Amino acid sequence: MIATEGPEVRAVLSFTRLAPNKVRRVLDQIRGLSYREALMILEFMPYRPCGPVMQLLRSAAANAEHNNGLDRTKLVITQATADGGPVLKRFQPRARGQAYRIHKPTCHIVIGVRERADNQGEEE
């Protein structure tokens, strides 16, 4: 576990048209990593949620740098969650006048970053 200090800076993406379980699959890979490592992993993962998650991670780093004066190179992802949002319900016409429901899930993604403690090495 990497020791962190200072305030946690968050970025939130709400009502994203992605299924929360698919976003969690991506977030589980980057939770606890440094900012640079997480960007490299997200860039080469083949999943659709990687784009919005990468954009949100960059936003959290920009918030930390601009609002709190933290250094991007020392940031560590301390929080990465995807909670379910409202489900859009649609109907697809089927045979003999029937209708099938189509559920289009949304989710709220939260990424929190903190600055790594100075006594921790870069390779840990």
mmCIF file of the C-alpha atoms, coordinates in Angstrom:
data_MODEL
# 
_entry.id   MODEL 
# 
loop_
_atom_site.group_PDB 
_atom_site.id 
_atom_site.type_symbol 
_atom_site.label_atom_id 
_atom_site.label_alt_id 
_atom_site.label_comp_id 
_atom_site.label_asym_id 
_atom_site.label_entity_id 
_atom_site.label_seq_id 
_atom_site.pdbx_PDB_ins_code 
_atom_site.Cartn_x 
_atom_site.Cartn_y 
_atom_site.Cartn_z 
_atom_site.occupancy 
_atom_site.B_iso_or_equiv 
_atom_site.pdbx_formal_charge 
_atom_site.auth_seq_id 
_atom_site.auth_comp_id 
_atom_site.auth_asym_id 
_atom_site.auth_atom_id 
_atom_site.pdbx_PDB_model_num 
ATOM 1   C CA . MET A 1 1   ? 0.000   0.000   0.000   1.00 0.00 ? 1   MET A CA 1 
ATOM 2   C CA . ILE A 1 2   ? 1.323   3.411   -0.949  1.00 0.00 ? 2   ILE A CA 1 
ATOM 3   C CA . ALA A 1 3   ? 1.288   6.042   1.764   1.00 0.00 ? 3   ALA A CA 1 
ATOM 4   C CA . THR A 1 4   ? -0.497  9.233   0.785   1.00 0.00 ? 4   THR A CA 1 
ATOM 5   C CA . GLU A 1 5   ? -0.864  12.620  2.355   1.00 0.00 ? 5   GLU A CA 1 
ATOM 6   C CA . GLY A 1 6   ? -2.854  15.776  1.837   1.00 0.00 ? 6   GLY A CA 1 
ATOM 7   C CA . PRO A 1 7   ? -6.383  16.315  0.610   1.00 0.00 ? 7   PRO A CA 1 
ATOM 8   C CA . GLU A 1 8   ? -8.156  13.977  -1.765  1.00 0.00 ? 8   GLU A CA 1 
ATOM 9   C CA . VAL A 1 9   ? -9.177  15.683  -4.999  1.00 0.00 ? 9   VAL A CA 1 
ATOM 10  C CA . ARG A 1 10  ? -12.111 14.189  -6.878  1.00 0.00 ? 10  ARG A CA 1 
ATOM 11  C CA . ALA A 1 11  ? -13.605 14.344  -10.339 1.00 0.00 ? 11  ALA A CA 1 
ATOM 12  C CA . VAL A 1 12  ? -17.125 13.077  -11.040 1.00 0.00 ? 12  VAL A CA 1 
ATOM 13  C CA . LEU A 1 13  ? -18.736 12.012  -14.304 1.00 0.00 ? 13  LEU A CA 1 
ATOM 14  C CA . SER A 1 14  ? -22.494 11.615  -13.909 1.00 0.00 ? 14  SER A CA 1 
ATOM 15  C CA . PHE A 1 15  ? -25.160 10.003  -16.085 1.00 0.00 ? 15  PHE A CA 1 
ATOM 16  C CA . THR A 1 16  ? -22.711 8.290   -18.419 1.00 0.00 ? 16  THR A CA 1 
ATOM 17  C CA . ARG A 1 17  ? -24.322 5.891   -20.894 1.00 0.00 ? 17  ARG A CA 1 
ATOM 18  C CA . LEU A 1 18  ? -22.169 2.940   -19.814 1.00 0.00 ? 18  LEU A CA 1 
ATOM 19  C CA . ALA A 1 19  ? -23.064 -0.087  -17.730 1.00 0.00 ? 19  ALA A CA 1 
ATOM 20  C CA . PRO A 1 20  ? -21.619 0.211   -14.202 1.00 0.00 ? 20  PRO A CA 1 
ATOM 21  C CA . ASN A 1 21  ? -20.304 -3.377  -14.153 1.00 0.00 ? 21  ASN A CA 1 
ATOM 22  C CA . LYS A 1 22  ? -18.315 -2.757  -17.346 1.00 0.00 ? 22  LYS A CA 1 
ATOM 23  C CA . VAL A 1 23  ? -16.849 0.465   -15.944 1.00 0.00 ? 23  VAL A CA 1 
ATOM 24  C CA . ARG A 1 24  ? -15.910 -1.315  -12.695 1.00 0.00 ? 24  ARG A CA 1 
ATOM 25  C CA . ARG A 1 25  ? -13.899 -3.846  -14.714 1.00 0.00 ? 25  ARG A CA 1 
ATOM 26  C CA . VAL A 1 26  ? -11.706 -0.953  -15.914 1.00 0.00 ? 26  VAL A CA 1 
ATOM 27  C CA . LEU A 1 27  ? -11.555 0.895   -12.581 1.00 0.00 ? 27  LEU A CA 1 
ATOM 28  C CA . ASP A 1 28  ? -10.404 -2.231  -10.730 1.00 0.00 ? 28  ASP A CA 1 
ATOM 29  C CA . GLN A 1 29  ? -7.282  -2.264  -12.919 1.00 0.00 ? 29  GLN A CA 1 
ATOM 30  C CA . ILE A 1 30  ? -6.195  1.305   -12.064 1.00 0.00 ? 30  ILE A CA 1 
ATOM 31  C CA . ARG A 1 31  ? -7.211  1.662   -8.401  1.00 0.00 ? 31  ARG A CA 1 
ATOM 32  C CA . GLY A 1 32  ? -4.126  2.275   -6.245  1.00 0.00 ? 32  GLY A CA 1 
ATOM 33  C CA . LEU A 1 33  ? -1.770  2.988   -9.149  1.00 0.00 ? 33  LEU A CA 1 
ATOM 34  C CA . SER A 1 34  ? 0.140   6.185   -9.830  1.00 0.00 ? 34  SER A CA 1 
ATOM 35  C CA . TYR A 1 35  ? -1.280  8.693   -12.293 1.00 0.00 ? 35  TYR A CA 1 
ATOM 36  C CA . ARG A 1 36  ? 1.226   7.910   -15.062 1.00 0.00 ? 36  ARG A CA 1 
ATOM 37  C CA . GLU A 1 37  ? 0.877   4.121   -14.740 1.00 0.00 ? 37  GLU A CA 1 
ATOM 38  C CA . ALA A 1 38  ? -2.910  4.378   -14.866 1.00 0.00 ? 38  ALA A CA 1 
ATOM 39  C CA . LEU A 1 39  ? -2.796  6.500   -18.044 1.00 0.00 ? 39  LEU A CA 1 
ATOM 40  C CA . MET A 1 40  ? -0.539  3.965   -19.761 1.00 0.00 ? 40  MET A CA 1 
ATOM 41  C CA . ILE A 1 41  ? -2.799  1.063   -18.806 1.00 0.00 ? 41  ILE A CA 1 
ATOM 42  C CA . LEU A 1 42  ? -5.965  2.872   -19.901 1.00 0.00 ? 42  LEU A CA 1 
ATOM 43  C CA . GLU A 1 43  ? -4.476  3.828   -23.245 1.00 0.00 ? 43  GLU A CA 1 
ATOM 44  C CA . PHE A 1 44  ? -3.920  0.215   -24.286 1.00 0.00 ? 44  PHE A CA 1 
ATOM 45  C CA . MET A 1 45  ? -6.948  -1.516  -22.756 1.00 0.00 ? 45  MET A CA 1 
ATOM 46  C CA . PRO A 1 46  ? -9.468  -2.576  -25.438 1.00 0.00 ? 46  PRO A CA 1 
ATOM 47  C CA . TYR A 1 47  ? -12.648 -1.666  -23.541 1.00 0.00 ? 47  TYR A CA 1 
ATOM 48  C CA . ARG A 1 48  ? -15.098 1.151   -24.398 1.00 0.00 ? 48  ARG A CA 1 
ATOM 49  C CA . PRO A 1 49  ? -15.177 2.715   -20.872 1.00 0.00 ? 49  PRO A CA 1 
ATOM 50  C CA . CYS A 1 50  ? -11.433 3.417   -21.065 1.00 0.00 ? 50  CYS A CA 1 
ATOM 51  C CA . GLY A 1 51  ? -11.965 6.664   -23.010 1.00 0.00 ? 51  GLY A CA 1 
ATOM 52  C CA . PRO A 1 52  ? -14.304 8.369   -20.516 1.00 0.00 ? 52  PRO A CA 1 
ATOM 53  C CA . VAL A 1 53  ? -12.308 7.018   -17.552 1.00 0.00 ? 53  VAL A CA 1 
ATOM 54  C CA . MET A 1 54  ? -9.042  8.358   -19.004 1.00 0.00 ? 54  MET A CA 1 
ATOM 55  C CA . GLN A 1 55  ? -10.657 11.746  -19.597 1.00 0.00 ? 55  GLN A CA 1 
ATOM 56  C CA . LEU A 1 56  ? -11.987 11.765  -16.035 1.00 0.00 ? 56  LEU A CA 1 
ATOM 57  C CA . LEU A 1 57  ? -8.569  10.816  -14.627 1.00 0.00 ? 57  LEU A CA 1 
ATOM 58  C CA . ARG A 1 58  ? -6.971  13.710  -16.504 1.00 0.00 ? 58  ARG A CA 1 
ATOM 59  C CA . SER A 1 59  ? -9.681  16.001  -15.131 1.00 0.00 ? 59  SER A CA 1 
ATOM 60  C CA . ALA A 1 60  ? -8.970  14.850  -11.554 1.00 0.00 ? 60  ALA A CA 1 
ATOM 61  C CA . ALA A 1 61  ? -5.246  15.505  -12.078 1.00 0.00 ? 61  ALA A CA 1 
ATOM 62  C CA . ALA A 1 62  ? -5.989  18.967  -13.507 1.00 0.00 ? 62  ALA A CA 1 
ATOM 63  C CA . ASN A 1 63  ? -8.236  19.718  -10.513 1.00 0.00 ? 63  ASN A CA 1 
ATOM 64  C CA . ALA A 1 64  ? -5.460  18.654  -8.144  1.00 0.00 ? 64  ALA A CA 1 
ATOM 65  C CA . GLU A 1 65  ? -2.869  20.763  -9.939  1.00 0.00 ? 65  GLU A CA 1 
ATOM 66  C CA . HIS A 1 66  ? -4.979  23.880  -10.453 1.00 0.00 ? 66  HIS A CA 1 
ATOM 67  C CA . ASN A 1 67  ? -7.112  23.996  -7.298  1.00 0.00 ? 67  ASN A CA 1 
ATOM 68  C CA . ASN A 1 68  ? -4.741  22.490  -4.716  1.00 0.00 ? 68  ASN A CA 1 
ATOM 69  C CA . GLY A 1 69  ? -1.280  23.050  -6.217  1.00 0.00 ? 69  GLY A CA 1 
ATOM 70  C CA . LEU A 1 70  ? -0.380  19.338  -6.200  1.00 0.00 ? 70  LEU A CA 1 
ATOM 71  C CA . ASP A 1 71  ? 2.250   17.790  -8.485  1.00 0.00 ? 71  ASP A CA 1 
ATOM 72  C CA . ARG A 1 72  ? 0.832   15.500  -11.213 1.00 0.00 ? 72  ARG A CA 1 
ATOM 73  C CA . THR A 1 73  ? 3.850   13.193  -11.127 1.00 0.00 ? 73  THR A CA 1 
ATOM 74  C CA . LYS A 1 74  ? 3.233   12.348  -7.452  1.00 0.00 ? 74  LYS A CA 1 
ATOM 75  C CA . LEU A 1 75  ? -0.502  11.618  -7.708  1.00 0.00 ? 75  LEU A CA 1 
ATOM 76  C CA . VAL A 1 76  ? -1.935  8.238   -6.729  1.00 0.00 ? 76  VAL A CA 1 
ATOM 77  C CA . ILE A 1 77  ? -5.490  7.038   -7.423  1.00 0.00 ? 77  ILE A CA 1 
ATOM 78  C CA . THR A 1 78  ? -7.086  6.496   -4.023  1.00 0.00 ? 78  THR A CA 1 
ATOM 79  C CA . GLN A 1 79  ? -10.740 6.214   -5.029  1.00 0.00 ? 79  GLN A CA 1 
ATOM 80  C CA . ALA A 1 80  ? -12.309 4.802   -8.184  1.00 0.00 ? 80  ALA A CA 1 
ATOM 81  C CA . THR A 1 81  ? -15.978 3.854   -8.072  1.00 0.00 ? 81  THR A CA 1 
ATOM 82  C CA . ALA A 1 82  ? -18.833 3.395   -10.523 1.00 0.00 ? 82  ALA A CA 1 
ATOM 83  C CA . ASP A 1 83  ? -22.331 3.555   -9.065  1.00 0.00 ? 83  ASP A CA 1 
ATOM 84  C CA . GLY A 1 84  ? -25.491 2.814   -11.000 1.00 0.00 ? 84  GLY A CA 1 
ATOM 85  C CA . GLY A 1 85  ? -27.545 5.693   -12.300 1.00 0.00 ? 85  GLY A CA 1 
ATOM 86  C CA . PRO A 1 86  ? -31.068 5.754   -13.681 1.00 0.00 ? 86  PRO A CA 1 
ATOM 87  C CA . VAL A 1 87  ? -31.941 3.119   -16.283 1.00 0.00 ? 87  VAL A CA 1 
ATOM 88  C CA . LEU A 1 88  ? -33.464 4.367   -19.523 1.00 0.00 ? 88  LEU A CA 1 
ATOM 89  C CA . LYS A 1 89  ? -36.320 2.062   -20.487 1.00 0.00 ? 89  LYS A CA 1 
ATOM 90  C CA . ARG A 1 90  ? -37.090 1.614   -24.170 1.00 0.00 ? 90  ARG A CA 1 
ATOM 91  C CA . PHE A 1 91  ? -39.343 -0.787  -26.079 1.00 0.00 ? 91  PHE A CA 1 
ATOM 92  C CA . GLN A 1 92  ? -38.601 -2.865  -29.167 1.00 0.00 ? 92  GLN A CA 1 
ATOM 93  C CA . PRO A 1 93  ? -41.580 -4.063  -31.223 1.00 0.00 ? 93  PRO A CA 1 
ATOM 94  C CA . ARG A 1 94  ? -41.684 -7.835  -31.682 1.00 0.00 ? 94  ARG A CA 1 
ATOM 95  C CA . ALA A 1 95  ? -43.867 -10.405 -33.406 1.00 0.00 ? 95  ALA A CA 1 
ATOM 96  C CA . ARG A 1 96  ? -47.652 -10.514 -32.945 1.00 0.00 ? 96  ARG A CA 1 
ATOM 97  C CA . GLY A 1 97  ? -47.886 -7.036  -31.449 1.00 0.00 ? 97  GLY A CA 1 
ATOM 98  C CA . GLN A 1 98  ? -45.678 -7.779  -28.465 1.00 0.00 ? 98  GLN A CA 1 
ATOM 99  C CA . ALA A 1 99  ? -43.044 -5.409  -27.090 1.00 0.00 ? 99  ALA A CA 1 
ATOM 100 C CA . TYR A 1 100 ? -39.715 -6.282  -25.491 1.00 0.00 ? 100 TYR A CA 1 
ATOM 101 C CA . ARG A 1 101 ? -38.167 -3.962  -22.943 1.00 0.00 ? 101 ARG A CA 1 
ATOM 102 C CA . ILE A 1 102 ? -34.666 -2.671  -23.574 1.00 0.00 ? 102 ILE A CA 1 
ATOM 103 C CA . HIS A 1 103 ? -32.776 -1.328  -20.550 1.00 0.00 ? 103 HIS A CA 1 
ATOM 104 C CA . LYS A 1 104 ? -30.087 1.265   -21.248 1.00 0.00 ? 104 LYS A CA 1 
ATOM 105 C CA . PRO A 1 105 ? -28.061 1.627   -18.047 1.00 0.00 ? 105 PRO A CA 1 
ATOM 106 C CA . THR A 1 106 ? -26.238 4.768   -16.914 1.00 0.00 ? 106 THR A CA 1 
ATOM 107 C CA . CYS A 1 107 ? -23.640 5.201   -14.195 1.00 0.00 ? 107 CYS A CA 1 
ATOM 108 C CA . HIS A 1 108 ? -21.872 7.804   -12.086 1.00 0.00 ? 108 HIS A CA 1 
ATOM 109 C CA . ILE A 1 109 ? -18.059 7.495   -12.058 1.00 0.00 ? 109 ILE A CA 1 
ATOM 110 C CA . VAL A 1 110 ? -15.933 9.018   -9.270  1.00 0.00 ? 110 VAL A CA 1 
ATOM 111 C CA . ILE A 1 111 ? -12.125 9.161   -9.320  1.00 0.00 ? 111 ILE A CA 1 
ATOM 112 C CA . GLY A 1 112 ? -10.175 10.536  -6.360  1.00 0.00 ? 112 GLY A CA 1 
ATOM 113 C CA . VAL A 1 113 ? -6.443  11.269  -6.319  1.00 0.00 ? 113 VAL A CA 1 
ATOM 114 C CA . ARG A 1 114 ? -3.994  12.159  -3.565  1.00 0.00 ? 114 ARG A CA 1 
ATOM 115 C CA . GLU A 1 115 ? -0.365  13.111  -3.513  1.00 0.00 ? 115 GLU A CA 1 
ATOM 116 C CA . ARG A 1 116 ? 2.077   10.344  -2.598  1.00 0.00 ? 116 ARG A CA 1 
ATOM 117 C CA . ALA A 1 117 ? 4.122   10.886  0.569   1.00 0.00 ? 117 ALA A CA 1 
ATOM 118 C CA . ASP A 1 118 ? 7.654   12.143  -0.145  1.00 0.00 ? 118 ASP A CA 1 
ATOM 119 C CA . ASN A 1 119 ? 9.353   9.247   1.625   1.00 0.00 ? 119 ASN A CA 1 
ATOM 120 C CA . GLN A 1 120 ? 7.879   6.734   -0.844  1.00 0.00 ? 120 GLN A CA 1 
ATOM 121 C CA . GLY A 1 121 ? 10.001  5.763   -3.852  1.00 0.00 ? 121 GLY A CA 1 
ATOM 122 C CA . GLU A 1 122 ? 8.824   6.008   -7.469  1.00 0.00 ? 122 GLU A CA 1 
ATOM 123 C CA . GLU A 1 123 ? 9.313   2.294   -8.107  1.00 0.00 ? 123 GLU A CA 1 
ATOM 124 C CA . GLU A 1 124 ? 7.046   1.084   -5.278  1.00 0.00 ? 124 GLU A CA 1 
# 
